[in-house]
Every structure is written in C-alpha cells, then in structure tokens.
Amino acid sequence: DVFAWGFLNPVLPYIVDAFVTEKADVGLLNGLVGASYSLAQMIGAFVLGAMSDHCGRRPILLICLLMSGLSLAATVVTNSVWSLILVRSFAGLFA
C-alpha cells in the first residue's frame, strides 16, 4: 500500500482543491484527508493483526490488496471532500 500512498499523495492537494470553493480551506481539508487515512490505518493494524494470527497471513494480505485496489478505484469517482475522506479512511483500514 506504500505504492498507492506514494502515488496518490502528491496529487491529493489538487483533488481537494477541485472540490473546495474556499481556497483557504484546501490545506485544512487536505490535512483531514491524510489524518483520516492514518487514523484508520492505526485502527486497522490491530484488527488485521489479530485476524492474521487467527486466519493466517496470506488470506488477510490478499483481502487487503483487493480492498486497497477498490479504494483507489473509489477515489476516482468521489464527488466531494467528505466522500474522499470516507474513501481514504476505508483505504487506511486495509493498509
């Protein structure tokens, strides 16, 4: 998921800028998008770690890879900052 994060992170301010009418809010909302990803990643690490111990590493890694791909595809069809925050939170859960 580092590839997906590194691929999306440089263009994220431009995506947020396309949704915002007040240009002064771009920095704050870009920070919220990044923070939502990191917070969800922190929560998901505990859950996925326990599931990996119980089910095995390979099935959990395959599920995470699939969900990361879906979240990148969902990023393309977002239509507001709040849907972008939701999609990036979903991506963080499976990072």
C-alpha positions, 0 to 999 in steps of 0.5 A, spaced: 500 500 500 506 504 500 505 504 492 498 507 492 500 512 498 506 514 494 502 515 488 496 518 490 499 523 495 502 528 491 496 529 487 491 529 493 492 537 494 489 538 487 483 533 488 481 537 494 482 543 491 477 541 485 472 540 490 473 546 495 470 553 493 474 556 499 481 556 497 483 557 504 480 551 506 484 546 501 490 545 506 485 544 512 481 539 508 487 536 505 490 535 512 483 531 514 484 527 508 491 524 510 489 524 518 483 520 516 487 515 512 492 514 518 487 514 523 484 508 520 490 505 518 492 505 526 485 502 527 486 497 522 493 494 524 490 491 530 484 488 527 488 485 521 493 483 526 489 479 530 485 476 524 492 474 521 494 470 527 487 467 527 486 466 519 493 466 517 497 471 513 496 470 506 488 470 506 488 477 510 494 480 505 490 478 499 483 481 502 487 487 503 490 488 496 483 487 493 480 492 498 486 497 497 485 496 489 477 498 490 479 504 494 483 507 489 478 505 484 473 509 489 477 515 489 476 516 482 469 517 482 468 521 489 464 527 488 466 531 494 471 532 500 467 528 505 466 522 500 474 522 499 475 522 506 470 516 507 474 513 501 481 514 504 479 512 511 476 505 508 483 505 504 487 506 511 483 500 514 486 495 509 493 498 509 
